[in-house]
Amino acid sequence: MNYKPYFEKAQQASRTLIGLSKEKTNAVLADLADALALHAEDILAENIKDLAKMPVEDPKYDRLKLTAQRIADIAGDIKNVVNLTSPLGDILSDKILENKLQIQKVRVPLGVVGVIYEARPNVTADVFSLCFKTGNVAVLKGGSDAEFSNLAIAKVIHNVLAKHEINPDVLTLLPAERAATEALLEARGFVDVLIPRGSQSLINYVRENSKIPVIETGAGIVHTYFDESGDLEKGKAIIFNAKTRRVSVCNSLDCVLINATRLADLPELLSPLAGGSVELFADEKSYETLQSSYPEALLKQAIEEHFGTEFLSLKLAVKVVQDLDEALNHIANYSSKHSEAIISEDAENITRFLNEVDAAAVYANASTGFTDGAQFGLGAEIGISTQKLHARGPMGLEELTSYKWVVRGEGQVRV
């Protein structure tokens, strides 16, 4: 199949967005939020078709699953995007040189944004809303796992665009077949940036094979360190929430590190997890401590592979460390640089942790479950970048823009 026409139309559509007013943009998105809620039953019916193809025990099942509440949440996120101020046209710097040239640095769209994603139908709506608000065209390549769900959501978007007489090619949903992925990776000159969302293997594949600049939204191998001065009640609530709130997302907790001086508190610290059926993979010291209190069927001895694993399920690694330095070293060795947390009442240790841990989001006395664009006040998110160039952490409106230099003169020429 020839995919070039898809990319040519997307590139042409990007020019049609330049003159779109902010009022018109917001009206389209407000109508889209209402339309998604109105057509929730149709979307859910298509989602059931996708769910029927996936085993319930697959970690991606929860990400794939839509409910009436999840569709309402998607619509709510779009309304949040409507209420945010568009960064387009913001003047980042403005100066007049000695030769009287006025030079401004102005925010502009990235252009055509390609996104490759797996079983996450919410991405279809989230990415479109953020791209549209920032004057970007979205070229989406969803996985075959979510084919029916993605098509249903895209249909609602295209109907709203038609209502407002806007070029439908501002959203392109490529066919679910693998060949479309290969074509998108090769679409240099048509697509300006590519963002993969999904497993580490998908992200690695895109990074290694794309001819287009890539913004990595990496896997989340997430740690929480319970310090010598950690508050036990805070720790119980934070660890339970970070692990069990939604296990299939990238900000869920994968490893608890506990200071050796607090080892006696470990059974109490992790006791809520037993009620949540969380399976523990504990190192030698923590295993010995937990044997008499944690359910035998849920307690296993850890091996090296358990540290540095993104579980995406009700599984958690546990390790005893001697001090903050050992905790920092462990995180440096195993972290995916997504989200890391410390539970501590020691201001100096908190400061060291926040300063020294190399991650997109670092927390003191709070759940890593907050690493999310909507929770950070971005309306929604296009992904969570774990790299350092251009964007890092939850990516919202500003992260979907670049800038250009606008130079005004009165006939100046360079000597």
C-alpha positions, 0 to 999 in steps of 0.5 A, a space after each residue: 500500500 502507498 502511504 505517501 498520500 496520507 503524509 502529503 495531505 497531512 503536510 498540506 493540512 498543517 498550513 490550513 491551521 495557521 490562520 485558525 483563530 483561538 476562539 474557533 479552536 476552542 469551539 471545536 474542542 468543546 464540541 468534541 468533548 460533548 460529542 465523545 460523551 454523546 457517542 460513549 455507547 458507540 465507542 464502548 461497543 467498539 472497545 468490547 471488540 478489541 477487548 475480546 481479542 486480548 487476554 484479561 491477564 495481559 498488562 495492556 488489558 487495563 490500558 485498552 479497556 474503556 468505561 463510561 467513566 473513562 470516556 467522561 474523563 477523556 472528555 473532561 481532559 479535553 475541556 481542560 485543554 479548552 480552558 488553558 491558554 494557548 502558547 502559540 504566538 508567545 514572545 519568548 524574547 524581544 530585543 532591539 540591536 544597535 543597528 535597530 533590528 528588532 529580533 523576537 523569539 516567537 512560539 510556533 507549532 512543531 508542524 506535523 506530529 506523528 505518534 505511534 502507540 499501542 493499546 491506549 485508545 485514549 491517546 487518540 483523543 488526547 493527542 488530537 486535542 493537544 495538537 489541535 490546540 497548538 496548531 499541529 497536525 496529528 498523524 497517528 498509528 495505533 496498534 491493532 489491539 485497539 483498532 476498533 476503539 481508535 477508529 470509533 474515536 477518530 470518527 467522532 473527531 472527524 464528524 466534529 471537524 466536518 461540522 466546523 468545516 475544517 480540513 479532516 486531514 488535521 487528524 490522520 489515523 493510519 491503518 493498524 497494519 505493521 506496514 503503516 508503522 514502517 512507512 511512518 518511520 520513513 516519512 522524512 520531509 512530511 512528519 516533523 517529529 515522532 513520539 512513541 508511546 508504549 512498551 520499552 521494546 516499541 520505544 527502542 524500535 522506533 528510536 533505532 529505525 526512525 528517520 524522523 527526530 524522536 521524542 522518547 516517552 520511555 518506560 517507567 521503572 519507578 522507585 520509592 525510598 523509605 528513609 531513616 526518618 520516614 513517617 510510617 503512616 505517610 509511607 503506607 499510604 504513598 506506597 499503596 497508592 503508587 503501586 495499586 491505583 492503576 498498575 498498568 500505567 508507567 508511573 506505578 511503583 516497581 521497587 521499594 527501597 527501605 533504610 536498614 534502620 527501619 527494617 522492623 517497620 517493613 511489615 507494617 509499611 507494606 501491610 496494605 499491599 497484602 490486601 491488594 494482592 500484591 506479590 512481593 519479590 524481596 531481597 534476603 533481609 526483607 524476605 526474612 523480615 516479612 516471612 512471619 507477616 506477609 502472606 506466603 503465597 504472595 512473598 517470593 525471594 528476589 533475583 537480580 532480574 526483579 530490580 530494574 523491571 517495569 512490572 505493569 502488574 500487581 508485583 513489587 520488588 523490595 530491597 534493604 539499603 544501608 543509607 541514602 547513598 546506597 539508595 541513590 546508587 541503586 536508583 542510578 543503576 536501575 531507574 528509567 529516569 521517569 519518576 522517583 520518590 523519597 519518604 522522609 522527614 529529614 530536610 537535608 536528605 530530601 534536598 539531596 534526593 531531589 537534587 541528585 536523582 536524575 529523573 523527569 519527575 522527583 517526589 518528596 512525600 507524595 505518590 509517583 501516581 501524580 506523574 500525569 499531564 492532567 495532574 500537573 495542570 497541563 490539561 492532558 498529555 501527549 506522553 511523558 518524556 524521559 529524555 532531556 532534549 526539547 521536552 522532559 516529563 509530562 508533555 502538554 501544550 508548550 512541549 508541542 511548540 518550537 520557536 522561530 526568530 522574527 526579525 524586523 528591519 528598515 532596510 538594514 544590510 550587513 557589512 
